[in-house]
């Protein structure tokens, strides 16, 4: 396509093409044609030849770096970007592309500084007219940095760029919302989900002129300048909460998590800060410390221990291995585990003869046994003798080792940290325990209406075992969040107490299941910590941080505010507040059917028994009739519950209703297929039987089961996916 010579130079110079690179118009048009024709390799070869012929030309250097990023030639892009920046150190596009290459390499702090300078340089050159006419290429770079920052765990940096885009009205509404969703889906720690805004200082503060100047820098997104100005005030305003709050927020946006954590800890120590504010500032500091160093100790590592098996050769050895496996099969502490042999072969590895789960010795009664480790038994191979391998988290492997040695008659070497396997924080390890229930007799008939089923009973026992162990072990477990101390040890000093309080409060506020939230409250009691005080506030949206909403007296909250608390809590993952707000909505007499529909939906998702789920689904059905709403997804939700309970008559009733009423609703049909596959129903076999004229159940409206479509992908530097759903592209360089 013909290039408009009065359009801005694609090299970020701020000049028109006519006055910047008129001699390259024909070459630029050719490059555009190659790119539009998806001939990226040819375009890259062409721009490299042109760069050799016309060195240091911004339009060519920018295009070359962009194409190298787009083809994921990251090493080459880093070299090209550095050359561009060296030749044109004040070019906003050169600074922005250098930020991308640094982010791809994991140098997020350097990327944040470069992008901040790119914004400042563009503004100083008069190319943004108040920030509303930023170069489209710089906006695309910003979108890429959001994705990179979210993927690398630097939430403040990514969120800061999204806020800048919203503040300046850059990009489309859809793109900005999509970027915000990408940040949210990256796993924002609970402590960082509360929005904290830049704070002004007191009107009578002696340092107010300098403070206001620094604050104006921050509000105009000159973050590095603002940080320097705020730091200079520490000597005169060292007790100012506003000063350290602003330093912390700016450091979060500049990907300086250590410095941000130090600032939040300084806020927590100030005399005029309330206990709740100090706890939440400490929680924010803990999250930022983890962002800065995810691998800080103590962590629970995944470990492997190996033992040679003393068996003979040939037929004798095979028989000996079979006898060992038979011994494992008949021991109550062992259980066979399925595994996919083809996955081993596909990666060139020899599969084991068998795989086993090792459980702790039974404690008697109905108490379930906890799984300790996996045991892999390998036969004789060309290059190694028969051996056994124990795998699991290091403390569990240590417990499983004497059991496996007793059964196999071997000695395992010391457990070594498995390469390529991530370690996990001790809290996650304790919360991730797996238990085996004692064998139970299958029911002879479906459970009576309103009675718990076997599934409910087994799940309740498993959860009780999990949380009982958690409450017992967590107070005595060294944690990285407590700088290596146990919670009980940390309570000996003020800062440690705030750290423990922050962890417990977050657990209470964000646990999806009520029994999990109750476990955190039990931990509080076990450690002798005071109960969190209830909060009475009619309009909490304006005055109470979300991490405290689960403590609200919901009956006293204004109805409009209650709606806001419910919606925001669901979106932000403050599950205890969402559940309590939903309970308050359905208990009030002045709510609309729409309010109750949303509230019952929240409660149904979080119900911990099939009996309660069916009760709530009944309430939803009555509201659906009043609203004349489609009840297809309610049928699907009930089908899942009925399958868990084994209610055969109700299962057939629901399938028949779905066949008659919802055969044209693809969303419902896809959901039905997913539920049936979860229950172990072979949909392809059923479809084949139907196609062959054989009688049998079929999925309503489906001739064959099809796997769910792969979610749309967003290119993220250094990765493959971000986000999901309909395919939407923020920016793919080149």
C-alpha positions in Angstrom: 0.0 0.0 0.0 1.1 3.6 -0.6 2.6 5.3 2.4 1.3 8.7 3.4 4.4 10.9 3.4 2.8 13.2 6.0 2.3 10.3 8.4 4.6 10.1 11.4 7.9 8.3 10.9 7.6 4.7 12.0 10.9 5.1 13.8 9.5 7.3 16.6 11.4 10.4 15.6 8.2 12.6 15.9 8.8 13.9 12.4 6.7 13.4 9.2 8.0 10.8 6.8 8.5 13.5 4.2 10.9 15.3 6.4 12.6 12.3 8.0 13.0 9.4 5.6 11.6 10.4 2.3 14.4 8.6 0.5 13.2 5.3 2.0 9.5 5.6 1.1 9.7 3.0 -1.6 11.6 0.6 0.6 9.1 1.1 3.5 6.2 0.4 1.1 7.9 -2.8 0.0 8.3 -3.9 3.6 4.7 -3.1 4.3 3.6 -5.4 1.4 5.8 -8.2 2.7 4.4 -7.9 6.2 0.8 -7.7 5.0 1.4 -10.8 2.9 2.7 -12.6 6.0 6.2 -13.0 4.4 7.9 -12.1 7.7 11.2 -13.9 7.0 11.5 -12.1 3.7 10.7 -8.8 5.3 13.3 -9.4 8.0 16.0 -10.2 5.4 15.0 -7.1 3.5 15.2 -4.8 6.5 18.6 -6.2 7.5 20.0 -5.5 4.0 18.5 -2.0 4.2 20.0 -1.4 7.6 23.5 -2.3 6.3 23.0 0.1 3.4 21.4 2.9 5.6 22.9 2.6 9.1 21.3 4.2 12.1 18.1 5.1 10.4 15.3 5.0 13.1 12.6 3.6 10.8 14.7 0.6 9.8 16.1 0.0 13.3 12.6 0.0 14.8 11.2 -2.3 12.1 14.0 -4.7 12.4 13.7 -5.0 16.2 9.9 -5.4 15.9 10.2 -8.2 13.3 12.8 -10.0 15.4 10.6 -9.9 18.4 7.6 -11.0 16.4 9.6 -14.1 15.2 10.9 -14.7 18.7 14.5 -14.2 17.8 15.0 -12.6 21.2 18.8 -12.6 21.2 18.9 -10.9 17.9 16.2 -8.4 19.0 18.2 -7.5 22.1 21.3 -6.7 19.9 19.2 -4.7 17.5 17.4 -2.9 20.2 20.6 -1.9 22.0 22.0 -0.6 18.7 18.9 1.5 18.2 19.0 2.9 21.7 22.7 3.7 21.5 22.2 5.5 18.2 19.1 7.4 19.4 19.1 7.4 23.3 16.2 10.0 23.4 13.9 8.2 21.0 10.7 6.9 22.8 10.4 4.0 20.5 14.0 2.9 21.0 13.4 3.1 24.8 10.2 1.2 24.5 11.6 -1.6 22.4 14.6 -1.9 24.8 12.1 -2.3 27.6 10.5 -5.2 25.8 13.8 -7.0 25.2 14.7 -6.5 28.8 11.4 -7.9 29.9 11.8 -10.9 27.7 15.1 -11.6 29.4 13.4 -11.3 32.8 15.0 -7.9 33.7 11.7 -6.4 34.6 13.1 -3.6 36.8 15.3 -2.4 33.9 12.3 -2.7 31.6 10.2 -0.6 33.9 12.8 2.2 34.1 13.2 2.2 30.3 9.5 2.4 29.7 9.1 5.2 32.2 11.8 7.1 30.4 10.0 6.5 27.1 6.9 8.1 28.4 8.8 11.0 29.9 10.8 11.5 26.7 7.7 11.5 24.5 6.0 14.1 26.7 9.1 16.3 26.8 9.4 16.3 23.0 5.8 17.5 22.8 4.6 14.4 20.9 1.8 13.5 23.3 -0.2 16.7 23.6 -1.1 16.0 27.2 -0.8 12.2 26.8 -3.7 11.7 24.5 -1.8 11.3 21.3 0.8 8.7 22.2 2.4 6.8 19.3 0.3 3.7 18.5 3.5 1.7 18.5 4.3 2.8 22.1 0.8 1.8 23.1 1.4 -1.7 21.6 4.7 -1.9 23.4 2.8 -1.0 26.6 0.4 -3.9 26.0 3.2 -6.3 25.5 4.9 -5.2 28.7 1.6 -5.7 30.6 1.6 -9.3 29.4 5.3 -9.8 30.2 4.9 -8.3 33.7 1.9 -10.4 34.5 3.5 -13.6 33.3 6.7 -12.9 35.4 4.7 -12.1 38.5 5.4 -8.3 38.7 1.8 -7.3 39.3 2.4 -3.7 40.3 4.4 -3.0 37.1 1.7 -4.6 34.9 -1.2 -2.9 36.7 0.6 0.4 36.6 0.8 0.4 32.8 -2.9 -0.6 32.6 -3.8 2.3 34.8 -1.8 4.7 32.6 -3.6 3.4 29.5 -7.0 4.0 31.3 -5.9 7.4 32.6 -4.8 8.6 29.2 -7.5 6.9 27.2 -5.0 5.0 25.1 -6.0 1.9 23.0 -9.6 0.7 22.7 -11.9 -0.1 25.6 -11.8 -3.7 24.7 -8.0 -3.8 24.7 -7.8 -2.1 28.0 -10.3 -4.4 29.6 -8.5 -7.4 28.1 -5.2 -6.3 29.6 -6.8 -5.7 33.0 -8.2 -9.3 32.8 -4.7 -10.6 31.9 -3.3 -9.0 35.0 -6.2 -10.4 37.1 -5.8 -13.9 35.8 -2.1 -13.9 36.5 -2.8 -14.7 40.2 -2.7 -11.4 42.1 -1.8 -12.1 45.7 -4.7 -11.2 48.1 -2.7 -8.4 49.8 -2.2 -6.7 46.4 -5.8 -6.8 45.3 -6.8 -3.8 47.3 -6.4 -0.6 45.3 -4.3 2.0 47.2 -4.1 5.5 45.7 -1.3 8.1 45.9 -1.8 10.2 49.1 -1.5 14.0 49.5 0.3 15.3 52.6 -1.2 17.4 55.3 -2.0 21.1 54.4 0.2 22.4 57.2 3.2 20.1 56.5 6.5 22.1 56.3 7.6 20.0 53.3 4.3 20.4 51.4 5.7 22.3 48.3 8.3 19.6 47.7 5.8 16.8 48.4 3.3 18.3 46.0 5.9 18.6 43.3 6.8 15.0 43.7 3.1 14.0 43.7 2.5 15.9 40.5 5.4 14.0 38.8 3.7 10.8 39.9 0.3 11.8 38.6 1.8 12.8 35.3 3.4 9.3 35.1 7.0 10.6 35.5 7.5 7.8 38.0 11.3 7.8 38.3 11.4 11.6 38.9 8.6 11.2 41.5 10.5 8.4 43.3 13.7 10.5 43.4 11.8 13.5 44.8 9.9 11.5 47.4 13.1 9.8 48.6 14.7 13.2 49.1 12.0 14.0 51.7 12.9 11.1 54.0 15.2 13.2 56.2 12.5 15.8 56.9 9.3 13.7 56.7 10.5 10.4 58.1 7.3 9.9 60.1 4.9 10.7 57.2 2.6 7.8 56.3 1.8 9.5 53.0 5.4 9.7 52.1 6.1 6.0 52.6 2.8 5.0 51.0 3.7 6.9 47.8 7.2 5.5 47.7 5.8 2.0 48.1 3.2 2.5 45.3 5.7 4.0 42.9 8.2 1.2 43.6 5.5 -1.4 42.9 4.9 0.2 39.5 8.6 0.5 38.7 9.1 -3.3 39.5 11.2 -2.6 42.7 9.5 -5.0 45.0 12.2 -5.1 47.7 12.1 -1.3 48.1 8.3 -1.3 48.0 8.2 -4.0 50.8 10.6 -1.9 52.9 8.3 1.1 52.5 5.2 -0.8 53.5 7.0 -2.2 56.5 7.9 1.4 57.4 4.2 2.4 57.2 3.3 -0.5 59.5 5.7 0.7 62.2 4.3 4.3 62.3 2.6 5.3 65.5 -0.5 6.9 63.9 -1.3 3.7 61.9 -4.2 1.6 63.1 -3.7 -2.1 63.9 -5.7 -3.2 60.8 -3.8 -0.8 58.5 -0.5 -2.0 59.9 -1.4 -5.7 59.3 -2.5 -5.0 55.8 0.6 -3.0 55.0 2.7 -5.9 56.4 0.7 -8.3 54.2 1.4 -6.2 51.2 5.1 -6.2 52.1 5.1 -10.0 52.4 3.6 -10.4 48.9 6.2 -8.1 47.5 9.0 -9.9 49.2 7.8 -13.1 47.5 7.6 -11.3 44.2 11.2 -10.2 44.6 12.4 -13.6 45.6 9.9 -16.5 45.0 12.5 -19.1 46.0 13.4 -17.7 49.4 13.8 -20.4 52.0 12.4 -22.4 53.7 10.6 -24.0 50.8 9.5 -27.6 50.5 11.3 -29.2 47.5 10.3 -32.1 45.3 12.8 -34.9 46.0 13.8 -38.3 44.5 15.4 -41.3 46.2 16.8 -44.3 44.3 17.5 -47.9 45.5 19.0 -50.8 43.7 16.8 -54.0 43.8 18.7 -57.2 44.7 17.2 -59.6 42.2 18.7 -62.2 40.0 19.0 -62.2 36.2 16.8 -63.8 33.6 13.7 -65.7 34.6 14.7 -65.7 38.3 14.9 -61.9 38.3 11.6 -61.4 36.7 10.0 -63.8 39.2 11.6 -61.9 42.1 10.2 -58.6 40.8 6.8 -60.1 40.5 6.9 -61.3 44.1 8.0 -57.9 45.3 5.1 -56.3 43.4 2.7 -58.9 44.9 4.0 -58.0 48.3 3.2 -54.3 47.6 -0.2 -55.2 46.3 -1.2 -56.9 49.5 0.2 -54.3 51.9 -2.4 -51.8 53.3 0.1 -48.9 53.0 0.4 -49.4 49.2 -1.9 -48.8 46.3 -1.4 -49.3 42.5 -1.4 -46.1 40.5 -2.2 -45.8 36.8 0.3 -44.3 34.5 0.6 -43.6 30.8 3.4 -45.7 29.2 3.2 -43.9 25.9 4.1 -40.6 27.5 7.4 -42.2 28.8 8.2 -43.7 25.4 7.4 -40.5 23.5 10.1 -38.6 25.4 12.6 -41.5 24.9 12.4 -42.8 28.5 12.0 -46.4 29.6 8.7 -46.7 31.4 8.5 -48.4 34.9 7.1 -51.9 35.4 4.6 -50.5 37.9 3.8 -47.4 39.9 2.5 -47.3 43.5 1.3 -44.8 46.0 2.8 -45.1 49.5 0.5 -44.1 52.4 1.3 -43.4 56.0 0.3 -46.3 58.3 -3.4 -46.5 59.1 -4.3 -44.8 62.4 -7.5 -46.8 62.9 -11.1 -45.9 62.8 -12.4 -43.7 60.0 -9.3 -41.5 59.8 -8.0 -41.5 56.3 -4.4 -42.3 55.5 -2.2 -39.5 53.9 -0.4 -40.2 50.7 3.4 -39.8 51.2 5.1 -40.5 47.9 5.0 -42.4 44.6 7.1 -45.5 44.2 8.2 -46.5 40.7 9.6 -50.0 40.1 11.9 -50.5 37.1 13.0 -53.8 35.7 16.4 -54.7 34.3 17.6 -52.6 31.4 20.6 -52.6 29.1 22.4 -49.9 30.9 21.2 -50.3 34.5 20.1 -52.9 37.1 16.5 -53.1 38.5 15.7 -50.3 40.8 13.0 -48.5 42.8 12.5 -44.7 42.8 10.6 -42.8 45.5 9.2 -39.4 44.4 7.4 -36.7 46.4 8.0 -33.7 48.6 11.2 -34.1 50.6 9.5 -34.4 54.1 7.0 -37.0 52.7 9.8 -39.0 51.0 11.6 -39.1 54.3 8.5 -40.7 55.9 7.9 -43.1 53.0 11.5 -44.3 52.8 11.5 -46.7 55.8 8.2 -48.2 54.6 9.5 -48.8 51.1 12.8 -50.2 52.4 11.0 -52.6 54.6 8.7 -53.9 51.8 11.4 -54.1 49.1 14.4 -55.2 51.2 16.6 -52.4 49.8 18.3 -49.2 50.9 17.4 -45.8 49.3 20.1 -43.2 48.8 19.6 -39.8 50.3 16.8 -37.9 48.7 18.0 -35.4 46.2 16.1 -32.4 44.9 14.5 -33.2 41.6 15.8 -31.0 38.8 13.3 -29.0 36.9 10.6 -29.4 39.6 9.4 -26.2 41.4 9.5 -26.0 45.2 6.4 -25.0 47.1 5.9 -22.8 50.2 5.2 -24.9 53.4 1.7 -23.5 53.6 0.8 -24.8 50.2 2.4 -28.1 51.0 0.3 -28.5 54.1 -2.9 -27.5 52.2 -2.2 -29.8 49.4 -2.2 -33.1 51.3 -3.9 -36.1 49.6 -5.7 -38.7 51.7 -7.1 -42.2 51.0 -10.4 -43.1 52.6 -11.0 -46.5 54.2 -12.8 -48.8 51.8 -16.6 -48.3 52.1 -19.4 -50.6 51.0 -21.2 -49.2 48.0 -24.8 -48.1 48.7 -27.5 -50.5 47.8 -29.9 -47.7 46.8 -29.6 -44.0 46.1 -29.6 -41.8 49.2 -33.0 -40.4 50.4 -33.8 -36.9 49.4 -32.3 -34.5 51.8 -29.8 -37.0 53.1 -26.0 -36.9 52.5 -24.6 -39.4 50.0 -21.5 -41.5 50.2 -19.7 -38.8 48.2 -20.6 -36.2 50.8 -19.4 -38.5 53.6 -16.1 -39.3 52.0 -15.4 -35.7 51.1 -16.2 -34.5 54.6 -13.8 -37.0 56.1 -11.0 -36.1 53.7 -11.5 -32.4 54.3 -11.6 -32.9 58.1 -8.3 -34.9 57.9 -6.7 -32.2 55.8 -7.6 -29.3 58.0 -7.0 -31.1 61.2 -3.4 -31.8 60.1 -3.1 -28.2 58.9 -4.2 -26.7 62.2 -1.9 -29.0 64.1 1.2 -28.5 61.9 1.1 -24.9 60.6 1.8 -23.1 63.9 5.0 -25.1 64.3 6.2 -24.9 60.6 9.0 -22.5 59.6 7.7 -20.2 56.8 9.5 -17.9 54.3 6.8 -15.3 54.9 8.0 -15.1 58.6 11.7 -15.0 57.6 12.3 -18.6 58.6 10.5 -18.5 61.9 7.4 -20.6 62.9 4.2 -18.7 63.5 4.5 -19.4 67.2 8.1 -18.0 67.3 7.1 -15.0 65.2 4.5 -13.9 67.7 7.4 -13.0 70.1 7.8 -9.5 68.5 5.6 -6.8 67.1 6.6 -7.2 63.4 6.4 -11.0 63.5 2.9 -10.7 65.1 1.8 -8.4 62.3 3.2 -10.9 59.7 1.3 -13.8 61.3 -1.9 -11.8 61.6 -1.6 -10.8 57.9 -1.3 -14.5 56.8 -4.2 -15.7 59.0 -6.4 -12.8 57.9 -5.8 -13.4 54.2 -6.6 -17.1 54.7 -9.9 -16.3 56.4 -10.8 -13.7 53.8 -9.9 -15.7 50.6 -10.6 -19.4 51.4 -13.2 -20.6 49.0 -14.5 -23.4 51.2 -16.0 -22.5 54.6 -14.1 -25.3 56.3 -10.9 -23.8 55.1 -11.8 -20.4 56.5 -12.8 -22.1 59.7 -9.4 -23.8 59.8 -7.6 -20.4 59.7 -9.8 -19.2 62.5 -8.8 -22.4 64.5 -5.2 -21.6 63.8 -5.8 -18.1 65.3 -7.2 -19.8 68.4 -4.4 -22.3 68.6 -1.8 -19.5 68.6 -3.7 -17.6 71.2 -4.4 -14.6 68.9 -7.4 -12.5 69.5 -10.4 -12.9 67.3 -10.9 -10.3 64.6 -13.4 -7.7 65.7 -16.6 -7.3 63.7 -17.1 -4.1 61.7 -20.3 -2.2 61.7 -20.5 0.1 58.7 -23.4 1.1 56.5 -21.3 2.2 53.5 -18.2 0.0 53.5 -17.3 0.4 49.8 -15.9 3.9 50.6 -14.4 3.3 54.0 -13.5 -0.4 54.6 -10.7 -2.2 52.6 -11.9 -5.4 50.9 -9.6 -7.6 53.0 -11.9 -6.8 56.0 -15.2 -7.2 54.3 -15.7 -10.7 55.7 -15.8 -9.1 59.2 -18.7 -6.7 58.3 -22.1 -7.0 60.0 -23.8 -7.5 56.7 -27.3 -6.9 58.1 -26.3 -3.3 58.8 -24.9 -2.6 55.3 -26.9 -0.5 52.9 -28.5 -2.6 50.1 -26.8 -0.9 47.2 -23.5 -1.2 49.1 -24.2 -4.8 49.8 -24.7 -5.4 46.1 -21.3 -3.8 45.5 -19.6 -5.9 48.2 -21.1 -9.0 46.7 -20.0 -8.3 43.1 -16.5 -7.0 44.0 -15.8 -9.8 46.4 -16.6 -12.4 43.8 -14.5 -10.7 41.2 -11.5 -10.1 43.5 -11.6 -13.5 45.2 -12.6 -12.4 48.7 -14.7 -15.6 49.0 -15.7 -15.4 52.7 -17.1 -11.8 52.2 -18.9 -13.0 49.0 -20.6 -15.8 50.8 -21.6 -13.7 53.8 -22.9 -10.9 51.5 -24.9 -13.5 49.5 -26.4 -14.9 52.6 -27.4 -11.3 53.7 -29.0 -10.6 50.3 -31.2 -13.7 50.3 -32.2 -13.0 54.0 -33.5 -9.5 53.2 -37.0 -8.7 52.2 -36.2 -5.7 50.0 -34.1 -7.4 47.4 -35.1 -8.0 43.7 -35.3 -11.4 42.0 -32.1 -10.4 40.1 -30.3 -9.8 43.4 -31.4 -13.2 44.8 -30.5 -15.0 41.5 -26.9 -13.7 41.8 -26.7 -14.4 45.5 -28.0 -18.0 45.3 -25.6 -18.6 42.4 -22.7 -17.5 44.6 -23.9 -19.8 47.4 -24.4 -22.7 45.1 -20.9 -22.5 43.7 -19.5 -22.6 47.3 -21.8 -25.1 48.9 -19.8 -28.0 50.4 -22.4 -30.8 50.2 -24.7 -32.2 47.5 -27.7 -31.7 49.8 -27.0 -28.0 50.1 -26.4 -27.6 46.4 -29.7 -29.2 45.5 -31.5 -26.9 48.0 -29.9 -23.9 46.4 -30.6 -25.1 42.8 -34.2 -25.4 43.8 -34.3 -21.8 44.9 -32.6 -20.8 41.6 -35.2 -22.7 39.6 -38.1 -20.8 41.3 -36.4 -17.5 40.5 -35.7 -18.6 36.9 -39.4 -19.1 36.4 -40.2 -15.7 37.8 -37.5 -14.1 35.5 -38.5 -16.4 32.6 -34.8 -17.3 32.3 -33.2 -20.3 30.5 -32.8 -23.1 33.0 -30.4 -25.1 30.8 -27.3 -24.4 32.9 -29.3 -25.2 36.1 -30.0 -28.6 34.6 -26.3 -29.1 33.9 -25.4 -28.1 37.5 -28.0 -30.5 38.9 -26.8 -33.2 36.6 -23.3 -33.0 38.0 -24.7 -33.2 41.6 -27.0 -36.1 40.7 -24.1 -38.1 39.2 -22.1 -37.6 42.3 -25.0 -38.9 44.4 -25.9 -41.7 42.1 -29.6 -40.6 41.7 -30.3 -42.7 38.6 -33.9 -41.7 38.1 -33.1 -38.0 38.4 -30.2 -38.4 36.0 -32.4 -39.9 33.3 -35.1 -37.2 34.0 -32.5 -34.4 33.5 -31.0 -36.0 30.4 -34.5 -36.3 28.9 -35.3 -32.7 29.7 -32.1 -31.5 28.2 -32.8 -33.5 25.0 -36.3 -32.0 24.7 -35.6 -28.4 25.7 -32.0 -27.5 25.0 -30.8 -29.3 21.9 -30.1 -26.0 20.1 -28.1 -24.4 22.9 -24.5 -25.2 22.2 -23.3 -23.8 25.5 -25.5 -26.1 27.4 -24.6 -29.1 25.2 -20.9 -28.5 25.7 -21.4 -28.2 29.5 -23.3 -31.5 29.5 -20.5 -33.2 27.6 -18.0 -31.9 30.2 -20.1 -33.1 33.1 -20.4 -36.6 31.6 -16.7 -36.8 30.8 -16.0 -35.8 34.4 -18.2 -38.7 35.5 -16.2 -41.1 33.3 -18.8 -41.6 30.6 -17.2 -42.5 27.2 -19.0 -40.1 24.9 -17.3 -41.3 21.7 -18.4 -44.9 22.5 -22.0 -43.7 23.1 -22.0 -41.7 19.8 -20.6 -44.8 18.0 -23.4 -47.0 19.4 -26.0 -44.4 18.3 -24.5 -44.2 14.8 -24.5 -48.0 14.5 -28.2 -48.1 15.3 -27.6 -49.7 18.7 -29.9 -48.7 21.6 -28.4 -46.8 24.4 -28.1 -43.4 26.0 -26.7 -40.5 23.9 -25.7 -37.0 24.7 -28.7 -34.8 23.9 -28.3 -33.0 20.7 -24.8 -34.4 20.0 -23.8 -36.9 17.4 -20.3 -37.2 18.7 -18.3 -35.9 21.6 -15.9 -33.2 20.6 -13.2 -31.8 22.9 -13.5 -28.2 24.0 -12.0 -25.8 21.6 -8.6 -24.6 22.5 -8.8 -21.1 24.1 -7.5 -18.2 22.1 -3.9 -17.4 22.7 -2.2 -14.1 23.4 1.4 -13.9 22.6 3.4 -13.2 25.8 7.2 -12.6 25.5 9.0 -15.7 26.6 5.8 -17.8 26.8 3.0 -19.1 24.7 -0.4 -18.2 26.3 -2.1 -15.6 28.3 -5.7 -15.2 28.9 -8.3 -17.3 27.1 -11.7 -17.4 25.4 -12.2 -15.8 22.0 -9.0 -15.2 20.2 -7.9 -11.6 20.6 -4.5 -10.2 19.8 -3.0 -7.3 21.7 0.3 -7.2 19.8 2.4 -9.7 18.0 5.5 -7.8 16.8 6.0 -8.0 13.1 
